[in-house]
């Protein structure tokens, strides 16, 4: 775009990131102002410098890392006002590829390509065709929240992430509509990294298969017992006893089979929602 909002966006991202953190449940590990030790090590090595604690990162190094690895990675200067900041903040929190996936999900159905985290020709064409950045930012943030809610660490950091994304949405939409955006605040837990590696696993359909199989087998057994009852009908006492067993087995088997079918529907539904949130299928 004609005017770069990198400096203003970075100021707000840094407010969200706070200072040094090293929460045992944060997959980012030791982090200073949003830069993890791993990212800092990579940066230092690329410059031929010895690695050191991320606590010692300098302002110049912070600016260089954010510029090259996050702002340039999401092509910030080529994005509409507000969208640039929203993707930038998402990139710092979950990685540039993941943040671009939020955008691709939000651009459906205009964007028909793969949700692959690559800001290529198809994604940029769909973005250019979208004339309502305000609404687009809503959808990007919705996709981001859906992703966060499917992470195993949401129980620990969910409140902070939710507050952070709400503020990102507000700031981004202010830029998109030509208003002056508010300053950003720090929310405890909101600085924790949100990576797809921490996503919840889809529920297994094995219990459903087991229950359905057992129910089907039980129905078969009840049919056999019913035939046996007919053969023993002259022996009224035995026949009556078998009849009661047939009813019990049939009811239990039907419940098992129905439960298996119901659980399979539930498991498949959860798996579909998980896949959509993680961008593994078209949203």
C-alpha positions as CSV (number, residue, x, y, z in Angstrom):
1,X,0.0,0.0,0.0
2,X,1.1,3.6,-0.4
3,X,1.5,4.2,3.4
4,X,3.2,1.7,5.6
5,X,1.7,1.0,9.0
6,X,4.6,-1.2,10.1
7,X,5.9,1.1,12.8
8,X,2.4,1.8,14.3
9,X,1.5,-1.9,14.1
10,X,4.8,-3.0,15.7
11,X,4.1,-0.7,18.7
12,X,0.8,-2.4,19.3
13,X,2.2,-5.9,18.8
14,X,4.9,-5.2,21.3
15,X,2.3,-3.9,23.8
16,X,0.5,-7.2,23.5
17,X,3.7,-9.2,23.9
18,X,5.0,-7.5,27.0
19,X,8.5,-8.2,28.3
20,X,10.2,-11.5,29.2
21,X,8.1,-14.7,29.7
22,X,8.8,-18.3,30.1
23,X,5.6,-20.0,31.1
24,X,6.0,-23.8,31.4
25,X,2.9,-24.4,29.2
26,X,3.9,-21.9,26.5
27,X,5.3,-23.8,23.5
28,X,7.4,-20.7,22.6
29,X,9.6,-21.3,25.6
30,X,11.8,-18.3,26.8
31,X,10.5,-15.2,25.0
32,X,11.4,-11.6,25.1
33,X,9.1,-9.0,23.6
34,X,7.5,-11.7,21.4
35,X,10.8,-13.1,20.1
36,X,11.4,-16.7,21.2
37,X,14.9,-18.0,22.0
38,X,14.7,-20.3,19.0
39,X,14.0,-17.4,16.6
40,X,16.7,-15.2,18.3
41,X,19.3,-18.0,18.0
42,X,18.5,-18.3,14.3
43,X,18.8,-14.6,13.8
44,X,22.2,-14.4,15.6
45,X,23.6,-17.4,13.7
46,X,22.5,-15.8,10.4
47,X,24.6,-12.8,11.3
48,X,27.6,-14.9,12.3
49,X,27.1,-14.0,16.0
50,X,27.3,-16.2,19.0
51,X,24.0,-17.2,20.5
52,X,23.0,-15.7,23.8
53,X,19.9,-15.4,26.1
54,X,17.0,-13.7,24.4
55,X,16.9,-11.5,27.5
56,X,19.8,-9.6,25.9
57,X,18.1,-8.8,22.6
58,X,18.6,-5.2,21.5
59,X,16.0,-2.8,20.1
60,X,17.7,-3.0,16.7
61,X,17.6,-6.8,16.7
62,X,13.9,-6.7,17.6
63,X,13.1,-4.3,14.8
64,X,15.1,-6.4,12.3
65,X,13.5,-9.7,13.3
66,X,9.9,-8.3,13.2
67,X,10.5,-6.6,9.9
68,X,12.0,-9.5,8.0
69,X,10.4,-12.5,9.6
70,X,6.9,-11.2,10.2
71,X,6.0,-8.0,8.4
72,X,7.7,-8.9,5.2
73,X,6.6,-12.5,5.5
74,X,2.9,-11.4,5.3
75,X,3.7,-8.7,2.7
76,X,2.4,-6.0,5.1
77,X,3.1,-3.1,2.8
78,X,0.9,-4.8,0.1
79,X,-2.2,-5.3,2.3
80,X,-5.2,-3.0,3.0
81,X,-5.3,-0.8,6.0
82,X,-6.2,-2.8,9.1
83,X,-5.7,-6.1,7.4
84,X,-2.0,-5.6,7.5
85,X,-1.9,-5.1,11.3
86,X,-4.4,-8.0,11.9
87,X,-2.2,-10.5,9.9
88,X,1.0,-9.1,11.5
89,X,-0.3,-9.7,15.0
90,X,-1.5,-13.2,14.1
91,X,1.9,-13.9,12.5
92,X,3.8,-13.0,15.7
93,X,1.4,-15.2,17.8
94,X,1.0,-18.2,15.5
95,X,3.5,-17.9,12.7
96,X,3.2,-16.1,9.3
97,X,1.9,-19.2,7.5
98,X,-0.9,-19.7,10.0
99,X,-1.9,-16.0,9.9
100,X,-2.1,-16.2,6.1
101,X,-4.3,-19.2,6.5
102,X,-6.7,-17.2,8.6
103,X,-6.9,-14.7,5.7
104,X,-7.5,-17.5,3.2
105,X,-10.3,-19.0,5.3
106,X,-11.8,-15.5,5.6
107,X,-11.7,-14.9,1.9
108,X,-14.0,-17.9,1.1
109,X,-15.8,-18.3,-1.3
110,X,-14.0,-15.8,-3.4
111,X,-10.8,-17.5,-2.7
112,X,-11.0,-21.0,-4.2
113,X,-7.4,-22.2,-3.8
114,X,-5.9,-24.3,-1.0
115,X,-5.6,-23.2,2.5
116,X,-1.9,-23.4,2.5
117,X,-0.5,-20.3,4.2
118,X,1.1,-19.0,1.0
119,X,0.2,-15.4,0.0
120,X,0.3,-16.1,-3.7
121,X,-1.5,-14.8,-6.8
122,X,-4.8,-16.4,-6.0
123,X,-5.0,-15.1,-2.4
124,X,-4.0,-11.6,-3.4
125,X,-6.5,-11.5,-6.3
126,X,-9.3,-12.5,-3.9
127,X,-8.1,-9.9,-1.4
128,X,-8.1,-7.2,-4.0
129,X,-11.6,-8.1,-5.0
130,X,-12.8,-7.8,-1.5
131,X,-13.9,-4.2,-1.0
132,X,-15.0,-4.4,2.7
133,X,-11.9,-4.7,4.9
134,X,-14.0,-4.0,8.0
135,X,-16.1,-7.2,7.5
136,X,-13.0,-9.1,6.3
137,X,-11.2,-8.3,9.5
138,X,-14.2,-9.7,11.4
139,X,-13.9,-13.0,9.5
140,X,-10.1,-13.2,9.9
141,X,-10.4,-12.7,13.7
142,X,-13.2,-15.3,13.8
143,X,-11.0,-17.8,12.0
144,X,-8.2,-17.0,14.4
145,X,-10.4,-17.6,17.5
146,X,-11.7,-20.8,16.0
147,X,-8.2,-22.0,15.7
148,X,-7.2,-20.9,19.2
149,X,-10.2,-22.7,20.8
150,X,-9.1,-26.0,19.3
151,X,-5.6,-25.8,20.9
152,X,-4.9,-27.9,24.0
153,X,-3.4,-24.8,25.6
154,X,-6.6,-22.8,25.3
155,X,-7.6,-23.7,28.9
156,X,-4.5,-22.0,30.2
157,X,-4.2,-19.1,27.8
158,X,-7.6,-18.7,26.3
159,X,-8.7,-15.7,28.4
160,X,-5.6,-13.7,27.4
161,X,-5.8,-14.8,23.7
162,X,-9.5,-13.9,23.6
163,X,-8.9,-10.4,25.0
164,X,-5.9,-9.9,22.6
165,X,-7.9,-10.9,19.5
166,X,-10.8,-8.7,20.5
167,X,-8.5,-5.7,20.7
168,X,-6.7,-6.6,17.5
169,X,-10.2,-6.7,15.8
170,X,-11.0,-3.3,17.2
171,X,-7.7,-1.7,16.2
172,X,-7.8,-3.3,12.7
173,X,-11.3,-2.2,12.0
174,X,-10.5,1.3,13.1
175,X,-7.7,1.5,10.6
176,X,-9.9,-0.1,7.9
177,X,-12.6,2.6,8.4
178,X,-10.3,5.5,8.6
179,X,-10.5,6.1,12.3
180,X,-7.7,6.6,14.8
181,X,-7.0,3.2,16.4
182,X,-6.7,2.8,20.2
183,X,-3.5,2.0,21.9
184,X,-2.9,-1.7,22.7
185,X,-2.8,-3.2,26.1
186,X,-1.0,-6.2,27.6
187,X,-3.2,-9.2,28.6
188,X,-1.7,-11.9,30.8
189,X,-1.5,-15.1,28.8
190,X,-2.2,-13.4,25.5
191,X,1.5,-13.4,24.7
192,X,1.8,-17.2,24.8
193,X,2.5,-18.7,21.4
194,X,-0.4,-20.5,19.7
195,X,1.0,-23.2,17.4
196,X,-0.9,-25.9,15.5
197,X,1.3,-28.5,17.1
198,X,-0.8,-28.0,20.2
199,X,-4.1,-28.7,18.4
200,X,-6.5,-31.2,20.0
201,X,-6.7,-34.6,18.3
202,X,-9.9,-35.5,16.5
203,X,-12.0,-38.0,18.5
204,X,-11.5,-41.6,17.6
205,X,-14.4,-43.5,15.9
206,X,-13.2,-46.8,17.4
207,X,-15.7,-46.7,20.3
208,X,-18.5,-46.2,17.7
209,X,-17.3,-49.1,15.6
210,X,-17.0,-51.3,18.7
211,X,-20.5,-50.4,19.9
212,X,-22.1,-50.7,16.5
213,X,-20.4,-54.1,16.0
214,X,-21.5,-55.3,19.4
215,X,-25.0,-54.1,18.8
216,X,-25.2,-55.8,15.4
217,X,-23.8,-59.0,16.9
218,X,-26.4,-58.9,19.7
219,X,-29.2,-58.4,17.3
220,X,-28.0,-61.5,15.5
221,X,-28.0,-63.4,18.8
222,X,-31.5,-62.3,19.6
223,X,-32.6,-63.6,16.2
224,X,-31.0,-67.0,17.0
225,X,-32.7,-67.1,20.4
226,X,-36.0,-66.2,18.8
227,X,-35.7,-69.2,16.5
228,X,-34.8,-71.4,19.4
229,X,-37.9,-70.1,21.3
230,X,-40.1,-71.2,18.4
231,X,-38.5,-74.6,18.4
232,X,-39.1,-75.0,22.1
233,X,-42.6,-73.6,22.1
234,X,-44.0,-76.9,23.4
235,X,-42.0,-76.5,26.5
236,X,-43.9,-73.4,27.7
237,X,-41.7,-72.6,30.7
238,X,-38.4,-72.8,28.7
239,X,-40.0,-70.9,25.8
240,X,-41.2,-68.1,28.1
241,X,-37.8,-67.8,29.7
242,X,-36.0,-67.6,26.3
243,X,-38.6,-65.0,25.2
244,X,-37.6,-62.7,28.0
245,X,-33.9,-63.1,27.2
246,X,-34.7,-62.3,23.5
247,X,-36.4,-59.0,24.5
248,X,-33.5,-58.0,26.8
249,X,-30.8,-58.9,24.3
250,X,-32.6,-57.2,21.4
251,X,-33.2,-54.0,23.4
252,X,-29.6,-53.8,24.7
253,X,-28.2,-54.5,21.2
254,X,-30.4,-51.9,19.6
255,X,-29.2,-49.3,22.2
256,X,-25.6,-50.3,21.5
257,X,-26.0,-50.0,17.8
258,X,-27.8,-46.6,18.1
259,X,-25.2,-45.4,20.5
260,X,-22.5,-46.4,18.1
261,X,-24.1,-44.6,15.2
262,X,-24.7,-41.5,17.4
263,X,-21.1,-41.4,18.6
264,X,-19.8,-41.8,15.1
265,X,-21.9,-38.8,14.0
266,X,-20.5,-36.8,16.9
267,X,-16.9,-37.8,16.3
268,X,-17.2,-37.0,12.6
269,X,-18.8,-33.7,13.3
270,X,-16.0,-32.8,15.8
271,X,-13.3,-33.9,13.3
272,X,-14.9,-31.7,10.6
273,X,-15.0,-28.7,12.8
274,X,-11.4,-29.3,13.9
275,X,-10.2,-29.7,10.3
276,X,-12.0,-26.4,9.3
277,X,-10.5,-24.6,12.3
278,X,-7.0,-25.8,11.5
279,X,-7.4,-25.1,7.8
280,X,-6.9,-28.7,6.7
281,X,-10.1,-28.6,4.6
282,X,-11.7,-25.6,2.9
283,X,-13.6,-23.5,5.4
